[in-house]
């Protein structure tokens, strides 16, 4: 009865808009074509020069480089801290102007793309323990690493921290050291060496002629809880690096989803888009390769960015290279015949999956989809195979399929997850889990580095108290509910009178049970259900 009531409350919360105290309220990095031309230099002169002009030149602004999210957060801070009045259109024009001229190269942004793409349950990457203590105790280190400054500018950023957050010297990991002296005389110099403003790589990137992403694309990816998908994307220019985008997604489960939206390209490669897929509002964060032959990244729901999907795309227009982008299903059981759907570009009808697998038939539905019926021998070698096209020379891709007889072990991904309570105007943060089947490696032991990852499998999902303390507090009775898609929905924040005033936090085990013939495998992961998050900037 308690769970039923909780489920009703959670359902109601998931229909609310996330309107917490976000620093970046609008996130003007996606969609939205400018209604009329706006001169960013004029905006800088009229809105920024009052504070930044010195000796006839704008100071600070042109001495650093950032991602689109970084520049948008800077403008938002000026609006909040100094009451600078900037319209939505002006803010968008400034972000575009500054990122194009003072952004990051693909190589500079690559190590922290997981932060830009808002991937959940990813551990931050910190170069050293000292930098972690000095910089990453209040926000991710990626937020630091996704900007470029010289030593003087890093020092000014430290002074900004001291001015805006004076307790920084006296809080944990600050009061046990001479924080200001270390920050100014050690950390600033180290950051300037790691992330300098003026580099030959950036100058070279600025001098390149960048490719537009217009045309037809074949896309593929994986959405946790929904499964693999493939489809098409049509990109048409609207001028000034703005694009109209149409999507058609076909999931391996048979679901079909259409969508349309708009996108902007920053710095010649950084794609930011808004769209509606089916009835869901989504954002896309992709990176365009230098040659324009690949788009990759992640799209996620606008109000619940922990829910999303990976994304890979290759050109599919006239003259595009042949490519296989996906195959459904991707696991083949030895001793059985299986119907496969091959998705790609300019596909042929002749395929090879290696010894022990015969292609019984091939039906070409269109140039981008072929249906195969394959027979896997009883004695076929287990493990990963490459599906290759033998008919198309210069094939631009291959995908892996897995051959198995029986799963040796199951793992739950992520191994450690976090969910956050909702409540009021603040939508809770869910946690999505998936079960993955493995074969033992050459050491014939499960759970070791040489295990062979087969792929995602269906599971029966449940949660339990993680330890005796959680059992005593009955965390599973209050923290939330687990859906049979592997999605954990957190409860509404407390204090809860039924819990003697405690909040509805919890320390839980996530349990997946997978049936394979007569054998059932079980795997567990750890889930912390914690308090609400009120500050949700694009770069955490």
N, C-alpha and C positions, 0 to 999 in steps of 0.2 A: 504493500500500500504506500509505504514511504517512497519507494522507487517510482511508482506510478505518478505520485504527486511531483517528485523531482523531475521526472521526464517532461511533465506538462510545463513546469517552470523553465526548464532548459529549452524546450521548444519555443516558448514565448521569447526567451532571451535571444535565441538565434535569429529571430525575425527582427530584432531591433537593429538600428544603425549604430555603428561604433562611432560615438561622438565624444570620446574622452578628451582629456587635455593634451591633444597632439600639438607639438610645436609646428609641424607642417600640416596645416588644415586642408589645403587644397591639393597639394602635390601636383604642381603645374607642369609635370614633366611628360605627360602623356596626352594623346589625342588633341582635341581642341585647336583648330586652326585659328590663327589670329584673324579677327573680324576685319581689321584694317591695318595697313602697314604702320608699325610703330618703330621709331628710331631709337634703338637701345643707347647709342651715344648721347642722344638728347635726354633720355631718362637719367643716364649717369650724371649728366651736367645739371639737370634740374632737380633731381632728387637726392643725389649722393654727394655732390660737390660741396655742399654747405659744411659738411664735417670732414670730408676727405681732401679738399683742395688746399695745397700748400705751395707757395711760390709759383702759382699758375699751373700746377700739375696735380692730377689726382694721385693721392698716396694710398699705399696698402693694397688697393684693389687689383692693380696690375702686377703685384709682386708674388702671386701665388697661383697654384693650379688645383682644380678640384673636379670631381665628377658632377654630373647634372644635379644629383641629390645634394652634394656638398654645397654647390652654389645656391640651390633653393633654400637650404637650411640657413645659409648666411643671410640671405634677403629676409627670411622669416625672423631671424634674430634682430635685424635692424628695425623691422616693423614692431616687434614686441618690446625690445629694450629702448629704442629711441623714437618710437611712434612715427616712423617714416611712412608716409601715405603712398602706397604703390598699388595700382589696380592689378587685377588678375592678368590682364593682357600685358601690362608693363612688366610685371614680374616674370611672365613667361618669356618675353622678349629679352630681358636681362639674362635669364638662365641660358637661353640659346646663344646669345652673343658671347657671354663670358666662357661658356664651356667650349665653344668652337675655337676661341682664341687662347684659352687657358684651361684646357682639360687634361686628361691623362691619355697616354697611348694604350693600345690593347695589352702590351706587355706589362705596363705599370699597374693596370687595373686587375689583371688576371688572378693574382694570388688571393684577392679578396672579393671575387665575383659572387661568392656565396652570400656575402653580406648585401651586395647590391641587389641580388636576386631574391633576397629575403628567404633563404632556405632555412627551414626549422631544424632545430636539434643538431646544429653544426658547431663544433668547438672552435673558438677563436684561435687565431695563430699569432703568437707573440714572440718576437725575436729573442728576447732575454727576460729573465726574472725581474731585473731592475725596471725595464720598460713596462712590464706588466704591472708592477707595483705603483709606478709613477703615473702611468697613463690609463691603464685598463681596469682600474678599480671602480671607475664611475661609468664608463662606457666601453664598448668594444675597442680593441686596438686597431681593428680594421678601419674605424672611423679616423684614426690618425694616419694610417698607411695609405688611405685613399685621397691624400692631398700632398702637395709639393710646396716647400718653402725654403728660403735660404736661412742661415743661422739667425740673422736679425729678426726675420719674420717669425721663426719658431719662438724666439724670446718674447716677442710682442704677444704671441698667443698665450704664453705662460702668464704674462702680466694681465691679460684679459681674464684668465682663470682666477687669478688672485683678486682682481677687482670685483668680478661678478660672484665668485664663490669663496669668500674670505675664510671659510671654515676648512678649506682644502688642506691647509697646513696643520690643522689640529685634529682632523678625523683619523680614522684607522689608516695605517701605512703612511701617515703624514707627520703625526706628532712624535714618532719614534726616530726622526731624522731631521736634519736641516733641509727641509723640503725645498724651500725657495733657492738656496744656494746650489743644491744638486740639480734642480730643474733648469736653472739659468746657465750654469757653468759646465754641466755635464750632459744632461738630456738634450738640450737644444742643439748642441754640437753633434751629438750622436744622430739625432733625427735629421739634421741637415745633411749628414753623410749618407744616411739611408734613403732619404726622400728629398733630394735637392730640387729646387725650382727650375733652374736653367740647365737643360741637358741637350746633347746632340740628338738623342733619340726623339725628343719632342719636336725639335726644329725640323728634323727629317720627316716626321709624320705630318707636320703642318704643310710641308712642301709637296706632298703627294696629291695626285688627283684621285679623289675618292669615288667609288662606284655607287650608283644608286641601287636600291633594292627593288626596283620596279619589275613587274612581270609575274609569271606563275611560279609557284613553289610547291614541292611535295614535302609534307611535314610528317613527323613521327615523334612519339614521346610516350611517357608513362605518367599516369595520374594515380597516386596511391589511393587505394580504396575503390577505384574505378577500373584500373587496368591499362593495358597498352592501347594506343590509338595511332591511326595514320589518316592522312587527308590532304587537302589542298589549301593553299593560301594565295590570293590574288592581291597584288600591291600596285596601286595606281597613284601617280604623283598628283599632288595638289599645289605644288610649287613651294619653294623655300624650305626644302627638306621636310615637308609635311606630306603625309600619304594617307590615302583611303585604303582600308584593308578588309577583305572578306575571307571568312574561314568556312571550311567544311571538314568536320572531324568524324571519323568512323572508328568506333571502339571495337576491340576484339569481342566484346560481349554482345555486339549487335546494335548498340546505341548509336544514333546519329545526331550530331549537334552542329548547327549552323550559327554563324556569328558575323558581326560587322563592327568596325571601329576605325580609329585614326591613330596615326603614330607620328613621331618626330625622330629624326636622326641627329645626334649630337656628335661633334668631333669626327665626323666621317664614318662612325661605326656604331655608336651607342644608340640602340633602338629603345624607345620608350613609347608604349602604346596603351590606349584604353579601348575596350570593346565590350560587347555583350555577346556571350556565348550561350545559346538557348535563352534561359531567363536569368543568367548569372552575369553580374558585372565583374569584369576581370581587367587586370593590368598585365602588361608584358614587358619584360626586361631581357633583351637579346643583344648579342654582339654580332656584327656583320664582319666576315673575314675580309682581309685586305683585297683579295681578288673578286669579292662579291659572289663567291661560289658556295657560301655556307652561312646560315644563321643559326645561332644556338643560344640557349638560355633557359628561362623559366617564365611561365605565366602563372598568376595566382589570383584568387578572389580579392576584390577591392577591399572589402570590409573584414575579411578573415584571411590574411596573407599566408597563414600556415597551411592553407589548403590550396594546392596548385598542381602543376605538372611540369615535367621536363619537356624541352622543345628542341628539335633538330630539323633543319630544312635545307634542301638543295634545289637549285633552279630546275624548272620543269617546262620551260618554254621551248619554242622552235630552236633546234640546234643544241639543246642541252645534252650533256653527257648522260649515258645510261647509268642508272643507279638503283640499287635495292635499298630501301629505307626501313622496311619492317617485314616481319612474317608472323602470322597468327595461326595456330599457337606456336610457341617457341620451345616446347618440350615434347619429345617423341618417346613413346614407351616401346621398348624392344618386344618384338613378337606381334605387333599390331599394325594395322593400316591407319593412316591419319590424313585428314583433309587439311591442306595448308593454303592460306591466303597470302600471296606474295605481293607486297606493295612497293611501288617504286616509280622510276622514270624510264620511258622507252624500253620496256621489258620485253625480253624474248620468251621462247617457250621451252628452251633446253636448259635443264638445271642439274647440278651435281651436288650431292651431300656426302660423298665419300663412301668407302667400303661398307657393305652391309645394309645400304639403303637404296631401294629401287624406286624410280619415279614411274608409277603405273600410268598416269595420265596427266596432261597439262592442258588447261582450258584458258585461253586468253580472253578475259572479259573486256579489256581495253588496253591501251598502251601502257597504263599505269597499274594494272592489277591482273594477276595470273593466279588461277586456282590449280593446285597440284594435289594429287593423291599419291602418297608415298607409302611404301611397305618397308618396315624395319624388321630385319631378320632377328630370330631369337638370340643368335650369338653375336649380334652387332656390338662392337666395342662401345662401352658407355663413355660419356664425357661430352665435351663441346665439339660441335662441327660447324664448318662454314658453309652456308648456302651460297653457291656461286652460279652465275649465269654463264653458260658456255657459248651462247650464241652472240653475245654483244661484246665486241672488242672494245677495250678501253673502259670496261665497266667501272663505275666510280664508287662502288660500294659492295659490301657483303655484310650479312648479318649472321649471328650465331644462333644455332639451335642446339638443344641438349638432348642426348640420348640417355635413358636410364631404365633400369629394371625395377628398382625399389629405392626410395629415398633412404640414405644412411642417417641423415640428421636434419633437423629443422632449426632455423634461427629466426628471431623476431627483430625486425628493423623498425625504428631505431633501437639500439641496445639500451639507450637511456633517453627518455622523453620528458618533456615538461608541458603541462597544461596550466591554464590560469583561470581562476574563478571569474564569472561575470557578475553583472548586477547594475541596476539603474540604467544609465545611458552607456555603460561600458560593456561591450560584448565580450564574453569569455573567449579564451584561446583554447581550441580543441587540440587533440593530439592524435595523429593518424599512425597506425601500426600495420605492418604487413608481415606475412610469413614467407620465408624463403627456404627452398629445399636445397640440400647439399649432398654430394657424394664424398666419401672419404678419399683422401689423396693417396700417394704412394706409401705413406706411413700407416695406412689403414686405420687411422684414429680420427674420431670426430672432434671438431672444434680446434683443429690446428691450422697453421698457415697454408698448407697445401691442399686444403679441401676445395672441391670443385663446386662452384656456385651454379645451380641449375636454373633457378628462376623463381618467380612468385607463384604461390599455390594458395588455394582456398583453405580457410581454417575456421574452426569454431573458437570464438573469442570470449574471454572472461577476465575478471580482475579479482585480486585477493589482497588482503593486508600483507604488506611487505615484511613486517617483523612483529615482534610481540608488542611493542609500543603501539604500532598501528592497529593491532588486533584489540588491544585494551581500549583504544579510543574509537573503535569501530569505524575506521576510515572509509571502508567500502560502503558503508551505509549512508555516507554524507557527501563524499567528494565528487560524485558524478556517476555516469552510467556508460557502459561500453556497448556500442552497436555491433551487429554481426558483420559489418563492413570493416571492422578494425578501428573505427573512429570512436575515440573517447570524448564524451561531452561533459565538460565540467559543470559543477553545480553553481548556484548563485551564492555570492559572497555573504558572509554572516555580519555580525554575530548571530549565531543560531541558538535560540532558547532551548531547543531539543538537545543541544550539545553543551549545555551549561554555559552558554555565551561564547563558546569557541567558534572560530571561523570554520568553514567547510573544507579546509585544506586536507591533503591526504598523502600518504606514502604507500604506494601500491605496487603490486606485481601484475604485469600484463601477461596473460597466459594464452598461448595458441595451441590448439590440438588439431593435428592434420592426419586424416585417415588415408592410408595407401594400401590397397588390398585388405589383408587381414591385420595389418599392423597399424597402430596409431602412435604417432610421435608427438611429443610435447616440448614446447620451448617457452622461455620466459624472458621478459625484459623489465626494466625498472621505470616507473612513472612517478614523478613528483607533481602533485596538484597544489599549486601555490597561489599567492594572493594576486589581486588584480594589478594590471599594468596600466598606468595613466599616461605616461609619456611614451609615445610611439612614433618617433621620428623615422624617416626613411633609412637612415644609417643609425643603427642602435648604439 
